[in-house]
Amino acid sequence: MAIIINLDVIMAKRKIRSKELAKELGITEANLSILKTGKAKAIRFSTLESICEILDCQPGDILEYTNE
């Protein structure tokens, strides 16, 4: 896939664990893991907005396009 998910990098920089972020987002740790590993087929803008709000970042910090 040409979209790279850098959520784990941002989480490490902000020193927040998956369990904590999942709880704040109101999603399961399993769903957060799917998103972190890039296996998700889609993400709701509301979820992306919440992630950015919690981690104090921009969508471009989390999502990166690469030309395969």
N, C-alpha and C positions, 0 to 999 in steps of 0.2 A: 504494500500500500504506500502511496506517495505522501501520506500524512503521518508525521511522527508525533507521538504524544510524549511531552516532557514533564508530565505531572509529577512523576517521582523525583525529578531533579528539583522542581520548585518546592515540593513538600520537604525535601531534605534541607534546602536553604532556609525554609521557614521553621524547621524543626517540629513538624507536626506528623504524627503517626496516622496510618491508614484508618485505624479504629476510631480515632478522634475526628478525622475529617469525614468519614462515613456517617458518624453520629450527627455531626453538625449539618451535613447535607440531607440527612433523612433517607439515606440509601444503605443497602447492605454492604458489608466489606467485600463480598463476592462481586457485586456489581462495580464497586470502585476498582477492584483488581482487574476486571475485564477492561475497564477504561484505561487504567495505568499501563496495561500490557499492549494496548493498541488493538485488542480483539473486538472492540465495540464497533458496530456498523454505523452508529449514529449517537449524537448527544443532543439533548434538549438545550435550547438557548437558556432556559431558566436554570438548568443545572450548571452550565458553563458560567453563567452570571454569578451564581452562588459560590462556585469554586473560586472565581476571581475575587469576589468580595471577601471570602474567608482568608484566602492566601495573599490578599493585597497585591494582585498582579493583573496583567492584561491577557486577553485570549491568545495573543501572539507569543506570550511567554510559555504557554502550555502546548499550543498547536504549531507545528512547523511543517511547511511543504517542502518536499524534495523531489526533484525531477529524476525519476528512476530510469 
